[in-house]
Amino acid sequence: MLSRVADSLYWMARYMERAEHSARLLRVRLEAMVSQGDLESSEEWRRMLHALADVQADDPSADPRDITFRVAFDRANPSSTLRSLMAARDNARQVREQISSEMWEHINRDYLKLTAMDFDWAWSGNPAQTFIDIGDGIWMFQGITHSTMRHGEGFDFIELGTYIERAQLVARLLDVYLSPPQEDGPKFAAPGYFDWINLLKQCTGFEAYCKVYTAQVAPRKIAEFLIFDPEFPHSVRFAVDKVQSALEQIAPGAPQTRRAACARMAGRLKAFVDFSSMDEVAAGGIAPFLASVLKQCEQIHGAVYESYISYGIEDLVKG
Amino acid sequence: MSSEKTVLSPEAEELPEDDAAAGGRFARPGIDEPFDAYLIDHTYDECFQPNLWSRPHYAKLHELLSSLPVEEVQRRQLACEQSFLHQGITFTVYGKDSSTEKIIPTDLLPRIITGAEWARIEAGLKQRIAALNLFLADIYADGKAVRDGIVPADLVYGAKHFRKEMVGVAVPRGAYVSVCGTDLIRDEAGQFVVLEDNLRVPSGVSYMLANREVVRRAFPALFRESRVRPIERYPQLLLETLRSLAPPGRENPRIVLLTPGVFNSAYYEHTFLARQMGIELVEGRDLVVSDGRVCMRSTGGLEQVDVIYRRLDDDFIDPLVFRADSVLGVPGLFDCYARGTVVIANALGNGVADDKAVYAYVPALIKYFLGEEAILPNVETYLCRDPKQLDHVLANLDKLVVKAVGESGGYGMLVGPHASAGERAAFGELVKADPDNYIAQPTISLSRAPCFVDGKFESRHVDLRPFILTGAETVVVPGGLTRVALRRGSLVVNSSQGGGSKDTWVLSE
């Protein structure tokens, strides 16, 4: 498949995943604000902003309404939900003929809906519902993708983009809950009972966790679940496994030397997660572990680019 | 039909139409609602005869529209616009710091052509395209038509779109024009005449297909009863055409569509055709020339390309040969083309034959190359390069349409009867300064067809662009893009200037 097409499919998927993630975090936060009555808890808003790598995370003057606007609807914020969805749709438009009409019409409709949405109106009603709708729309897109597109190489690039993004987003989210305060990093109060439950909810994992560990809220078990559970779609291990299997399928015709670089890195990351246990991670420090996951994801991204997308013609001649 | 208007549910499409047929009441144009604002004058009307009766092939539509509540028509029109928006059938309007995507205005009411009318159009188009392909092959080889005095030499070799690089290049099957869009209009007597040939990169076929899709959904029962000839095979026919042009010895030729990219106003069409044909949509940056062959950059490495259906103008194809500042093209592409390792469709240099001055000679070229009289006549054309004709043009600017020879899209033209005295005088000076660059034609009032405008049925001027494919054989899909001048009284149908389009039904009988 064309390198440019692979590139667009990959980024379409990454931006979709990113948009869904920010919408989900906002939704959980806004629901908590109502149901758990922590209207005043700026600490949890700040934690969320750090998980999203927001540049104004420590601005003390921002209230929930400002933050929600900035994170979700601000066109000036390149990582807002709206901008992520726009970027995903732009990429989809550039490969309009490669994706199914069902996929295109769905993403286009969501885009038209979101760009036309009036924030004041959304905020004055039930803002959490707005984010449920946005998130559902994106999940539906991912479902339509699974059901209508050929599961060929293009699909593998979508899978790769989705899961490399997810591994990084989850790792960053876990970091703000699990890592002890770093000297130069942000300081948070230790999470409380509701905060742990919210962490699970932010990974769509509360119910799944209860099925494995019962409703007993134990931070260590939560960490173990969100990092190591092999069957839960928002765990780090699950995402890493998917990255590795997507890479196995990609570019079957490419020279072995180029495929090997990607395969080696993905295999190393998989082994790194597979052969770690919660005990080891806890002993060695959870922050370095998550930092290493993030770094290896970056390296895989770089290797995919060098091997399949932005390779030089002269490299090809060398094989 | 009682005067009570019922609001219909979208599912109930069949019932009210049968109902209307039973009632049999026709709204008279210019008199009865919702046709009360419908203008009938000396201009040929597609739907109505001068006595205000509908023409027989429009009767079913007329009857339906006479009885269907306008709210219902409005609803169907909205549904059609929504569908275009969701499918992304849009063009982009670039503003100062933002851009908006707009849908192409589409009118829901089909334009209907009888089987007999179509038979003549089809024969005329095939004849015309055959002559034009022979003419192009002659221009870039022996130049017989020029030597025999059929066409003036300077008109051909001095044309803006003449490409000397094409001399001696072998074009498979002599199909210089493999995809053609010819603009036809109907004169006041109701006769179809050729207004313009588009032999370079004609567009609009996706709107032809998209219009059909939505209009069939809007009037399912009428569509079925009318026995409309299908057009849906166009993408397959295009693919077969391109396949038939592949270099010899390439069993399974790789065919790609070359687009200028996502910012091009016809980008939707490019993605649509690539998807429908199942071929790769490529941009210039996806192609490289390696070892005398054109290849595309894929994740697995370089893959050879055999046929390029290009939607890029000649100028931008290859910066080494044509415009050096083109970043849309592929360096070295022309060399591969000239050596026959890759085929480009349409061929380069076709613009010399759809020039507005050369147009005047097409009937003579048909006679010269085929020994036949032209089936579809031209519009009478005055060449300002001829002093006598120039005088006539300058003396009659208020009656004529004057056009710059190398322009398209409705630019560089004066519509005499609609211009002010000042505009005419200014344009007259332009013509005098460079007479070779202008032609003039009598103002033909394009025929009108019913359109749905602001809750009423009104008449608007229309033309017709059928699409002709030439590979191993020449085929014309029965239909085309009917373009509409949506502004009341306007004769300009170009989408860049406030035009819209509508579905074209060619009937079977």
Contacts between the chains, C-beta under 8 A, distances in Angstrom:
chain1	res1	chain2	res2	distance
A	1	B	298	5.7
A	1	B	299	5.5
A	1	B	300	8.0
A	2	B	280	6.2
A	2	B	282	6.6
A	2	B	286	5.3
A	2	B	296	6.1
A	2	B	297	6.6
A	2	B	298	5.6
A	2	B	299	7.7
A	3	B	286	7.4
A	3	B	297	4.8
A	3	B	298	6.2
A	3	B	299	5.7
A	4	B	283	6.9
A	4	B	285	7.0
A	4	B	286	5.4
A	4	B	297	7.4
A	6	B	299	5.1
A	90	B	262	8.0
A	93	B	88	6.8
A	93	B	262	6.1
A	94	B	262	5.1
A	96	B	88	7.1
A	96	B	268	7.7
A	96	B	271	3.7
A	96	B	275	7.2
A	97	B	270	8.0
A	97	B	271	4.3
A	97	B	272	7.5
A	97	B	274	4.1
A	97	B	275	3.8
A	97	B	281	4.9
A	98	B	281	7.9
A	101	B	87	7.4
A	101	B	275	7.9
A	104	B	87	7.6
A	104	B	88	6.6
A	105	B	86	5.1
A	105	B	87	6.1
A	105	B	88	7.8
A	108	B	86	5.9
A	108	B	87	7.6
A	108	B	88	5.2
A	109	B	86	5.4
A	112	B	85	6.8
A	112	B	86	7.5
A	153	B	299	6.7
A	250	B	299	6.6
A	251	B	299	4.1
A	251	B	300	4.9
A	252	B	300	7.1
A	253	B	300	3.3
A	253	B	301	6.7
A	254	B	299	6.4
A	254	B	300	4.6
A	254	B	301	6.1
A	255	B	301	7.0
A	308	B	299	4.2
A	309	B	299	7.4
A	313	B	288	6.1
A	313	B	290	6.7
A	313	B	302	7.5
A	316	B	301	5.6
A	316	B	302	6.4
